[in-house]
């Protein structure tokens, strides 16, 4: 109460103005937080696609290594070199 008596009316009005400004700034930041970020969304989407592709490659490599031909001594480099030279497989 003593503080109010010591403050001039102008000071009290300035304080109310600051409170109003602070409230507006807080509302503005809330709006910004809810805005869409197209670049960020696109990058996030690309990251998810890369993760999926990496999992797919790992699955395909696991399938390739677990094939019976691989266990029987099939060598993919021989297959490539034969196909490049035109030799029968």
N, C-alpha and C positions, 0 to 999 in steps of 0.2 A: 504494500500500500504506500509506503514511504517512497519507493522507487517511482511510482506513478505520479506522486506529488512533485517529485524532482524533475520529471520529464516534461518538456514543453509540449504543447499540442502538435507542433510540427514534427517533433521526434517520434511521437506516437503514430502519427500518420505515415511517417517514413517506415516505421516498423511494420505497420499493416501492409504497406506497399511491398516491402521485402517478403513478407509471408505470402502475399498474392503471387509475386514473381516466382518464389520457390515452388509454390503449388503448381503453377503453370509449367515450370521446367520439369517437375516430376511427372506431370501428365504427358508432356511431350516425350520424355524418355520411355514411358510405357508404350506409347504409340510406336516409337522407333523399334522397340523390342519385338513388336508383333508384325513388323513389316516383312514382306517377302524379300529374299535375297536371291535373285535369279542366278547370279554367278556362283554363289555358295551352294545353292541347290544343285546346280549342274555339276560342280566339282564333287559334291557328295555322291551324286548319281554315278559319275564316272568311277569313283572309288569303289562303289558297290559292284559295278560291272567288272572292274579289274579283279576284285576279290573272287567273284564268281568264276571268271575265266581261269584264275589261278587254281581254284578247286577243281575245275573241269580238266585242266591239264594234268594235275596230280592224279585224278581218277583214271584218265586215259593212260598215263605212264604206268600206273599200278596194273591196269588191265593188260598192257603190252608186256610187262615183265612177268605176269602170271600165266601167259599163254603157254600151251604145251610145246609149240614150236621153239619158244625161247629156251625151254628146258631141254629140248633135244639138240641144242647147239645151233639154232638159227641165228645168224648174225645179220643185223640190219645193214651194216656197212657192205657186206658181201652182196646183199640184195640190191643195194644202190649201185655198186660198181658193175654188177652184171647187167642191170637195166640200162646203164649208161653205155656199156660196150655192145649191147644188143645180144648178149649171150642168153641162152635159155636159162630159166630159173629152176 
